[in-house]
Amino acid sequence: MELEERQALGKIVFAMQQYKSEAEWDVTRWERNYSQLSEEHKALLPQQPAKFAAARNCIHNNFLFIKSLLEVYQDSEDSPSHLSSANTAAAEHAKRHRQTAPGDMEKVRYVFKNLMRDWSQEGAPERTQSYGRICQEAQKQLAGRDADNPPRVLVPGAGLGRLCLELTNLGFEVQGNEFSYYMLLTSSFILNNTQRAQQWTVFPWMHSNCNQKSVADQLRGVSVPDVHPGDLVQRLGLLSMCAGDFVEVYSEPHQAGSFDCVATCFFLDTAHNILQYMQIIKHILKDGGCWINLGPLLFHWADAHTYLPEEELSVELSLEEVEAAAKQLGFKTIKREMVPAAYMTNLRSMLKSSYTCVFWTMVKEGR
């Protein structure tokens, strides 16, 4: 592992290790604010001390999940090679840095929301809006292929792997690609170390007091995974995961024409340059291969200049411009609609956001 990658891994594992103390600091802040109330106002909120204790129990359970996850990567030969040095890399990071960056801790909290989305029963409606549509379309476009030589499907931005497994469950040979170590560590743990369905309970909504209808809603847990991942794999050899930057990995010449289908879900807008993503998708598709896409255009790097020391490339286009560019690159649209889709939404919150996503199927036209 290169030094830069090892440092990035160490930084992320260190943030995960610090989750309990950082999250408990928030509860201490709640307690401090409560203590400053008058006795009259405290009397109006007799349940608050019990809430603080319950919140700490949620944090404890969340950390038990993280602790179990990190124990898998104790420089074990059974761990994926790109993750096996996770804990030693974190120890090296701790010697150089005493504190976790706020943004890193927020991403640790997002892990629990991602677990809800991909691997809980509560996330099923959200998955149906996105993964369900993509799987149905893939089944339609790739129907009738030889079961002994199944179509190859790539899922860039695979996250915690649920879409990959749902496609594998349809009999396709699927490769997931992911860059984030938060996702890689957690997905590898779920996919390779789950012993039974509903093995863990995590509390994704406990970190914020805002827009909560009740304390019970805020502190409710979700059981993960809702199914054993192995139950979604029809046979060995159909699923693989590739860690690394999408552009670096799949722009290589040997990747040309490798896939029958590329399925992108909430992925395109993660690009520094969306046109480059589109060129690579064309590169890796076989002639006549299909590109199924569902997602918004919330360009992730659009405001990076407000929090990073140096400006990052960010090409931000309208949907009309993206589709026109796709046509010029040699893609033919055979299906297109606008569909509602939520992303890591708290169904019991007073604030719910939903995207109006473009859902298209394009075909790479032959030369």
C-alpha positions in Angstrom: 0.0 0.0 0.0 1.3 3.4 -1.0 2.1 5.9 1.8 -0.7 8.3 0.8 -3.3 5.5 0.8 -2.1 4.2 4.1 -2.3 7.7 5.6 -5.9 8.1 4.3 -6.9 4.7 5.7 -5.3 5.6 9.1 -7.1 8.9 9.2 -10.5 7.2 8.7 -9.9 4.3 11.1 -8.8 6.8 13.7 -12.0 8.7 13.2 -14.0 5.5 13.7 -12.0 4.7 16.9 -12.9 8.2 18.3 -16.6 7.9 17.6 -17.7 7.1 21.2 -15.9 10.0 22.8 -16.9 12.4 20.1 -20.6 11.4 20.2 -20.6 11.4 24.0 -19.3 15.0 23.9 -22.5 16.0 22.1 -24.6 14.4 24.9 -22.5 16.2 27.5 -23.4 19.4 25.6 -27.1 18.6 25.8 -26.7 18.0 29.6 -24.8 21.3 30.0 -27.5 23.2 28.3 -30.1 21.5 30.4 -28.2 22.3 33.6 -28.4 26.0 32.8 -32.2 26.0 32.8 -34.1 27.4 35.8 -35.6 24.9 38.1 -39.0 26.0 36.8 -38.0 25.0 33.3 -36.3 21.8 34.3 -39.6 20.8 36.0 -41.2 21.0 32.5 -38.7 18.5 31.1 -38.5 15.7 33.7 -37.7 13.1 31.0 -34.4 14.8 29.9 -32.0 12.9 32.3 -33.5 9.6 31.2 -33.1 10.7 27.5 -29.4 11.5 28.1 -28.8 8.1 29.6 -30.6 6.4 26.8 -28.6 8.4 24.2 -25.4 7.2 25.8 -26.6 3.6 25.5 -27.3 4.2 21.8 -23.7 5.5 21.4 -22.4 2.5 23.3 -24.2 0.1 20.9 -23.1 2.0 17.8 -19.5 1.7 19.1 -19.9 -2.0 19.7 -20.6 -2.3 16.0 -17.6 -0.2 15.1 -15.4 -2.2 17.5 -16.5 -5.5 16.0 -15.8 -4.1 12.6 -12.3 -2.9 13.4 -11.3 -6.1 15.2 -11.6 -7.9 11.8 -8.7 -5.8 10.5 -6.1 -6.6 13.1 -3.5 -7.1 10.4 -5.2 -10.4 9.7 -4.3 -12.5 6.7 -8.0 -13.1 6.2 -8.6 -9.4 5.6 -8.6 -7.9 2.2 -5.0 -6.7 1.4 -6.0 -3.1 1.0 -7.7 -3.1 4.5 -5.5 -5.4 6.5 -3.3 -2.6 7.9 -6.2 -0.5 9.1 -5.5 -0.5 12.8 -1.7 0.0 12.5 -2.3 2.8 10.0 -4.7 4.4 12.6 -2.0 4.1 15.3 0.5 5.9 13.0 -2.1 8.6 12.4 -2.7 9.0 16.2 0.9 9.8 16.7 0.7 12.8 14.4 -2.9 14.0 15.2 -4.7 14.1 18.5 -8.1 15.2 17.2 -10.5 14.1 14.5 -11.6 16.6 11.9 -15.3 17.4 12.2 -15.9 16.4 8.7 -14.4 13.0 9.3 -16.6 12.4 12.3 -19.7 13.3 10.3 -18.8 10.7 7.8 -18.6 8.1 10.6 -22.1 9.0 11.5 -23.2 8.7 7.9 -22.0 5.1 8.1 -25.0 4.3 10.4 -27.4 6.1 8.0 -25.9 4.1 5.1 -26.4 0.9 7.0 -30.1 1.9 7.5 -30.4 2.6 3.7 -28.7 -0.6 2.4 -29.1 -3.2 5.1 -32.2 -2.6 7.2 -35.9 -3.2 6.8 -36.5 0.5 7.4 -34.5 1.3 4.3 -36.5 -1.1 2.1 -38.9 1.6 0.7 -35.9 3.8 -0.2 -34.1 0.9 -1.9 -37.2 0.1 -3.9 -37.2 3.6 -5.3 -33.7 3.3 -6.6 -32.2 -0.2 -6.5 -35.5 -1.8 -7.3 -35.9 0.3 -10.5 -32.4 -0.4 -11.6 -32.7 -4.2 -11.0 -36.0 -4.4 -12.9 -34.4 -2.5 -15.9 -31.3 -4.6 -15.8 -33.4 -7.8 -15.9 -35.3 -6.4 -18.8 -32.3 -5.3 -20.8 -30.1 -8.4 -20.1 -32.8 -11.1 -20.3 -32.3 -14.3 -22.2 -28.5 -14.5 -21.7 -26.7 -17.8 -21.2 -26.7 -18.6 -17.4 -23.4 -20.3 -17.8 -21.9 -17.1 -19.2 -23.9 -14.4 -17.3 -23.8 -10.7 -18.3 -21.1 -8.7 -16.5 -22.4 -5.6 -14.6 -20.4 -2.9 -13.1 -21.7 -0.8 -10.1 -19.5 2.2 -9.6 -19.9 3.9 -6.2 -21.1 0.6 -4.7 -21.3 2.0 -1.1 -22.2 -0.8 1.3 -22.8 -3.3 -1.5 -26.6 -3.9 -1.5 -27.2 -3.0 -5.1 -24.4 -5.3 -6.1 -25.9 -8.2 -4.3 -29.4 -7.5 -5.6 -28.0 -7.7 -9.1 -26.0 -10.8 -8.3 -29.3 -12.3 -7.0 -30.7 -12.0 -10.5 -27.9 -14.2 -11.8 -25.5 -11.5 -13.2 -21.8 -11.4 -12.7 -21.3 -8.1 -10.7 -18.3 -6.0 -9.8 -18.7 -3.2 -7.3 -16.3 -0.3 -7.3 -15.8 1.9 -4.3 -13.3 4.6 -3.3 -14.3 5.6 0.2 -12.6 3.7 3.0 -15.6 4.3 5.2 -17.7 2.3 2.8 -15.0 -0.3 2.0 -14.3 -1.1 5.6 -18.0 -1.4 6.5 -19.1 -3.3 3.3 -16.3 -5.8 3.7 -17.4 -6.4 7.3 -21.0 -6.9 6.4 -20.5 -9.0 3.4 -17.8 -11.3 4.9 -18.4 -11.4 8.6 -22.2 -11.6 9.0 -23.3 -14.7 10.8 -27.0 -14.1 10.8 -29.7 -11.7 9.8 -30.3 -8.8 12.3 -27.0 -9.5 14.0 -26.5 -5.9 15.1 -28.6 -3.0 16.1 -27.5 0.5 15.3 -29.0 3.9 16.1 -28.6 6.2 13.0 -30.9 9.1 14.1 -29.7 9.6 17.7 -27.1 12.2 16.9 -29.4 15.2 16.3 -32.3 16.6 18.3 -33.6 18.6 15.3 -37.0 17.8 13.7 -37.6 14.8 15.9 -41.3 14.0 16.6 -40.5 12.1 19.8 -37.6 10.9 21.8 -38.6 7.4 21.0 -38.3 8.2 17.3 -34.9 9.8 17.7 -33.4 6.9 19.8 -34.9 4.0 17.8 -32.6 1.3 16.6 -32.5 -0.5 13.3 -31.4 -4.1 13.0 -28.8 -5.0 10.3 -28.5 -6.7 8.1 -32.1 -7.4 7.2 -31.0 -10.5 5.3 -27.8 -12.5 5.3 -25.7 -11.3 2.4 -25.0 -14.9 1.4 -28.7 -15.5 0.7 -28.5 -12.9 -2.2 -25.6 -14.7 -4.0 -26.8 -17.4 -6.3 -23.4 -19.0 -6.6 -19.8 -18.4 -5.9 -17.8 -16.3 -8.3 -20.6 -13.9 -9.3 -19.6 -11.0 -7.0 -16.3 -9.1 -6.8 -15.3 -5.8 -5.3 -12.7 -3.5 -6.7 -11.3 -0.8 -4.4 -10.0 2.4 -6.0 -10.8 5.6 -7.9 -13.3 4.9 -10.7 -11.3 7.0 -13.2 -7.9 5.5 -12.4 -9.2 1.9 -12.3 -11.4 1.8 -15.4 -9.6 4.1 -17.7 -6.9 1.4 -18.2 -6.8 0.0 -21.8 -7.4 -3.6 -20.6 -10.8 -2.5 -19.3 -12.1 -1.7 -22.8 -15.4 -3.5 -23.6 -15.3 -5.4 -20.3 -19.0 -5.0 -19.3 -22.4 -5.7 -20.7 -24.0 -3.1 -18.4 -23.0 -0.3 -16.1 -25.4 0.6 -13.3 -24.9 4.0 -11.7 -27.0 5.0 -8.7 -26.5 8.4 -7.0 -23.0 8.4 -8.6 -22.6 10.7 -11.6 -22.6 13.9 -9.5 -19.6 12.6 -7.4 -17.4 13.4 -10.4 -14.9 16.3 -10.6 -15.6 16.1 -14.3 -18.8 14.3 -15.3 -17.7 14.2 -18.9 -14.7 12.0 -17.9 -17.0 9.6 -16.1 -19.2 9.3 -19.2 -16.2 8.7 -21.4 -15.0 5.9 -19.2 -18.5 4.3 -19.1 -18.4 4.3 -22.9 -14.8 2.8 -22.7 -15.8 -0.2 -20.5 -19.1 -1.0 -22.2 -19.3 -3.5 -25.0 -20.9 -2.3 -28.2 -24.6 -2.6 -27.6 -24.1 -2.6 -23.8 -26.5 -0.6 -21.7 -25.9 2.1 -19.1 -28.6 2.3 -16.5 -28.5 5.5 -14.4 -30.6 6.9 -11.6 -29.7 9.9 -9.6 -29.7 13.7 -9.2 -27.1 16.3 -10.1 -26.0 17.5 -6.7 -22.4 18.0 -7.8 -20.3 17.1 -4.7 -17.4 19.3 -5.5 -19.4 22.4 -6.3 -18.7 24.1 -2.9 -15.3 22.5 -2.2 -13.6 25.9 -2.4 -15.5 26.9 0.7 -13.8 24.3 2.9 -10.7 23.1 1.2 -7.4 25.1 1.1 -7.1 24.7 -2.7 -9.8 24.9 -5.4 -10.9 21.5 -6.8 -12.0 21.0 -10.4 -15.8 20.8 -10.5 -17.7 20.7 -13.8 -21.3 21.4 -13.1 -23.8 20.9 -15.9 -27.6 20.9 -16.4 -29.3 17.6 -17.2 -29.9 18.9 -20.7 -26.2 19.4 -21.2 -25.3 16.0 -19.7 -27.7 14.2 -22.0 -26.6 16.2 -25.1 -23.0 15.2 -24.3 -24.0 11.6 -23.9 -25.5 11.6 -27.4 -22.3 13.1 -28.8 -20.3 10.4 -27.2 -22.3 7.7 -28.9 -25.0 6.8 -26.4 -28.6 6.3 -27.6 -31.3 6.9 -25.0 -33.9 4.1 -25.1 -35.7 5.0 -21.8 -35.9 8.1 -19.8 -38.2 9.3 -17.0 -38.0 11.5 -13.9 -38.7 9.6 -10.7 -38.8 10.5 -7.0 -36.1 8.9 -4.8 -35.0 9.6 -1.2 -31.5 9.1 0.1 -30.8 8.2 3.8 -34.1 9.7 4.8 -35.5 9.5 8.3 -39.0 8.4 7.7 -40.2 9.7 11.0 -38.6 13.1 10.8 -40.4 16.4 10.6 -38.1 17.2 7.7 -37.9 14.8 4.7 -36.1 15.5 1.5 -36.5 13.7 -1.8 -34.8 14.1 -5.2 -36.5 14.2 -8.5 -34.0 11.9 -10.2 -33.4 11.2 -13.8 -33.7 7.5 -14.6 -32.4 6.5 -18.0 -31.2 3.6 -20.0 -28.7 4.4 -22.7 -27.1 2.0 -25.2 -23.6 2.3 -26.5 -23.9 2.3 -30.2 -21.5 0.3 -32.2 -18.8 1.8 -34.4 
